[in-house]
């Protein structure tokens, strides 16, 4: 299930691991949301850094939302993903946060590591690489096949 932007869908009793995705590019956000959903994750997608910070603040002040992973673009309107990471580190309230960027250089990678990002992927990145990194943070969901759109074709012999 992929949520509409700014529409919360997660609670602690959600059976799927929860990912909060912040990406300002609509096509990239939809593609990543779909790929993550297809792998069995509950995804809430938002469009900018200010909304990301707001959702994380809401989660910190509520027991209702508990993110398993946050994936954020670095360059977004308003507040950047790096600024959100910096803010969370200062608060001491850091859910696992993975950054993605089209503008990654060695300084950006080093700063992300120092601030506690679990990974920084440079766009364009391989979706299999992204999923491997997500799985390292979140154990694979045992009921993943419940969410597949394709069902295997049965072979009856002959």
C-alpha positions in Angstrom: 0.0 0.0 0.0 1.4 3.3 -1.0 0.0 6.4 0.7 -0.9 9.7 -0.8 1.5 12.5 -0.1 1.2 13.8 3.5 -1.3 11.1 4.4 -0.2 8.9 7.3 -0.9 5.2 7.1 1.4 3.7 9.7 0.9 2.6 13.2 2.9 0.3 15.5 0.5 -2.6 14.7 1.2 -2.4 11.0 2.4 -5.8 10.0 4.7 -4.5 7.2 8.0 -2.7 8.0 7.4 1.0 7.6 9.4 3.3 5.3 9.1 7.1 5.1 10.2 8.3 1.7 11.0 12.0 1.0 11.6 12.8 -2.7 10.7 16.0 -4.5 10.8 14.5 -8.0 7.3 13.0 -8.6 8.4 10.3 -11.0 11.2 9.1 -8.8 9.0 9.2 -5.7 6.3 7.1 -7.4 8.9 4.6 -8.8 10.6 4.2 -5.5 7.3 3.9 -3.6 6.2 1.2 -5.9 9.4 -0.8 -5.8 9.5 -0.6 -2.0 5.8 -1.6 -1.8 6.3 -4.4 -4.2 9.0 -5.8 -1.8 6.5 -5.8 1.0 7.1 -2.5 2.8 4.5 0.0 3.9 5.5 3.3 2.3 4.5 6.8 3.1 5.8 9.3 0.5 6.2 13.0 1.0 7.4 15.8 -1.3 9.8 18.0 0.6 12.1 18.4 3.6 9.8 20.5 5.7 7.1 17.8 5.5 9.7 15.2 6.3 10.8 17.0 9.4 7.2 17.5 10.4 6.4 13.8 10.1 9.5 12.8 12.1 8.6 15.3 14.8 5.0 13.9 14.9 6.5 10.4 15.2 8.8 11.5 18.1 5.9 12.9 20.0 3.6 10.0 19.4 3.7 6.3 20.1 1.4 5.7 17.1 4.2 5.9 14.4 7.4 4.1 14.4 9.5 4.2 11.2 11.8 1.3 10.4 13.6 3.4 7.8 13.6 6.9 6.4 14.8 7.4 2.8 15.4 11.0 1.8 16.7 12.9 -1.2 19.3 15.5 -0.1 18.2 18.4 -2.4 14.6 19.3 -1.9 12.7 22.6 -1.6 12.9 24.3 1.8 14.8 22.0 4.1 17.3 19.5 2.7 17.6 15.9 3.6 21.0 16.6 5.1 19.6 19.3 7.3 16.9 16.9 8.6 19.7 14.4 9.3 21.6 17.1 11.2 18.6 18.1 13.2 17.8 14.5 14.2 21.4 13.9 15.2 21.3 17.0 17.4 18.1 15.8 19.1 19.5 12.4 19.6 16.4 10.9 18.0 17.6 9.3 14.8 15.7 6.6 13.0 17.8 4.8 10.4 18.1 7.4 7.6 19.3 6.6 4.0 20.1 9.5 1.7 19.9 9.7 -2.1 21.3 12.4 -4.3 22.1 13.4 -7.8 24.9 15.7 -6.5 27.0 13.5 -4.3 30.7 14.2 -3.9 33.2 12.9 -1.4 32.5 15.8 1.1 28.7 15.0 1.0 29.4 11.3 1.6 31.7 12.1 4.5 29.2 14.5 6.1 26.4 12.0 5.7 28.6 9.3 7.5 29.5 11.6 10.3 25.8 12.6 10.9 24.8 8.9 11.0 23.2 8.1 7.7 23.1 4.4 7.1 23.8 4.9 3.4 24.1 7.6 0.7 23.3 6.5 -2.8 24.2 8.6 -5.8 21.6 8.9 -8.6 21.2 7.1 -10.8 21.5 4.1 -8.6 20.7 0.5 -9.2 17.4 -0.5 -7.7 18.8 -3.9 -6.6 21.5 -2.1 -4.7 18.9 0.1 -3.0 16.9 -3.0 -2.0 20.0 -4.8 -0.7 20.8 -1.8 1.5 17.1 -1.5 2.7 17.2 -5.2 3.6 20.4 -4.7 5.6 18.5 -2.2 7.8 15.1 -3.9 7.7 14.8 -7.7 7.8 12.9 -9.1 4.9 9.2 -9.3 5.6 8.1 -13.0 5.9 4.8 -12.4 4.1 6.3 -10.5 1.2 4.5 -12.7 -1.4 1.1 -11.4 -0.1 1.9 -8.1 -1.8 3.2 -9.3 -5.1 1.1 -8.2 -8.1 2.2 -11.2 -10.2 1.2 -14.7 -9.2 3.3 -17.7 -10.4 1.7 -19.7 -13.2 1.0 -23.2 -12.2 2.4 -25.9 -14.4 0.1 -28.9 -14.8 2.4 -31.0 -16.8 1.9 -32.3 -20.3 
